[in-house]
Amino acid sequence: MQKILVSACLLGEPVRHNGAHKRSDDQILQRWIEEGRVVAVCPEIAGGLPVSRPAAEIVGGEDGSRVLAGEVTVIDFNGRDVSHHFVSGAGVALGAARANNIRIAILKEGSPSCGSGYTYDGTFTSTRVPSHQGVTAALLRDNGIRVFSETQLAEAEECLRQFGSK
């Protein structure tokens, strides 16, 4: 059975920077949980950041791939460089995906780790940068894993069917 990597906050775990979750009650995700397909991951916690923690954004509205390349940083609201936590956590997520032969990930949109369609611009003004991905999303995609947001579960399910694992 094909497993799916899923952001822990989407599963109801209170791991977000503010100690909250973003639980998704989508029927597709709930079915995957019941089928035992889901492998939970929170890259930020895996990278050593605590709950609660200051919000973080990628500097200059850059893409997570540039963080992985060491060209830009992730800073928290207090101006602290937390890039190493994000890079380390992305590595843990990739390790979990590899250990479970995962080819699909569902990650929390907008996150500097998990965003797959947008992130924020590093000014902490809620300014979105479309078409930019977080650090974990970039690393997973660079390693051949299809990354979807929580709003793309139908597309992810179709991808799962194409992999012949329905």
PEWOFEN-V423169 format. One record per helix or strand. SS is the DSSP state (2 for helix, 1 for strand). FROM is the first residue (numbers start at 1). TO is the last residue. If there is no record, write none. Layout:
# PEWOFEN-V423169
ss=SS from=FROM to=TO
ss=SS from=FROM to=TO
This chain:
# PEWOFEN-V423169
ss=1 from=4 to=7
ss=2 from=8 to=11
ss=2 from=27 to=35
ss=1 from=38 to=41
ss=2 from=43 to=46
ss=1 from=56 to=58
ss=2 from=59 to=61
ss=2 from=64 to=68
ss=1 from=74 to=76
ss=1 from=81 to=81
ss=2 from=83 to=99
ss=1 from=104 to=107
ss=1 from=118 to=120
ss=1 from=128 to=130
ss=2 from=135 to=142
ss=1 from=146 to=149
ss=2 from=153 to=162
